[in-house]
């Protein structure tokens, strides 16, 4: 009995002795392990666009983004057209973070004098910790109105000028450098080219970003059309690009076979064949401003 | 006789055990753990001042031998501008690769009894995966059942391999000023 209690005492001594020598850092790690903390994945893409289409990135509440996009003429036109730069389709847009998961935007494109508006709502976000969610999901919908003058023989009322796009954007940041996005898409066209054409056009988009340096990334985007009319010389949109981040600005330079900058256009109305050299140089420049009360200045660093 | 032997054995061991348990609190509660903290940094530059605050850092201080450790989760830094925070994590601190900054060292210049002291900590500061030996002076205030630690020190970004693109050079100071404030209470094991 005495031996047992002695043993007990020795054991206690030993254990406290060991405890005293424990690395304080290990102790701190133990004490601060917080299983309820949520780590959200940030920076899945550099910008609100991958190239032409939207990425899952949202602007924070109170942040206004001014976005200017250009898609030039065909590179194939050669030096006389300065590789397409003489002729530009421009979209000027203002996009705004309303709530944590909600963005809206309006824009105006040169092509077809189109006005567009969109709503982007984040359903859930890639995260680790308390809950593990491997994907970010965003619902996107837009409406575009063609405001060009109607040809004299056509009754072109407001409804006939309007197109709608619905997308589910599903993205995962696989690593610090690689992100992938899938976009099941429906474009509804109130007016189609020929009577036998479908008004509802289904497509699946895929977009990827690979960071090559901390501030530069290569991007790729492709939209596959499921029910494209095959008698109208239409192609799937294919684009490659480079993202350059410089603090408050993001520059996106790309080569694409699409002239249009908005969804219903580049997904369903691309008439050039990228692999036949019918490419267009394009860029997006975005600048964000904090317009909430907390900060009055523009973001830059 | 046998029972008495047994009893005395139990009593002896009980006394010894209680002494052992009493030892840490009886002499001095030597380990203190932070329950409240604030780590902030400020960078003054011509175009824009940059400021961020982190309240999720933690620390343990052993008053007996002055050993001290800090752990600062990088993602805990909150900026006024959300894009700044993203860039801070993504481009500057690479918080996915280096999620924590730590300090491990020894504080001297105080006695383990209530009072205010100007103390110096010498140790290893790890930021952005680069560990450097530093000396930081600050104030330590020991109360009857808690203590507070305050310090302010510069961190040179170059020292920790935090690169600023040349384009933005005028925007970000090469040295940022870090301020820390920690409140501790005795560390009790379960």
Interface residues (C-beta under 8 A of the other chain):
Chain A: X1 X2 X5 X6 X8 X9 X12 X13 X16 X19 X24 X25 X27 X28 X29 X31 X32 X39 X42 X43 X60 X63 X176 X214 X215 X245 X246 X247 X248 X288 X290 X294 X295 X297 X299 X300 X301
Chain B: X5 X6 X9 X10 X12 X13 X16 X17 X20 X23 X31 X33 X47 X48 X50 X58 X59 X60 X62 X67 X68 X69 X71 X75 X80 X81 X82 X83 X84 X86 X87 X89 X90 X91 X94 X96 X97 X102 X104 X163 X165 X167 X168 X171 X172 X189
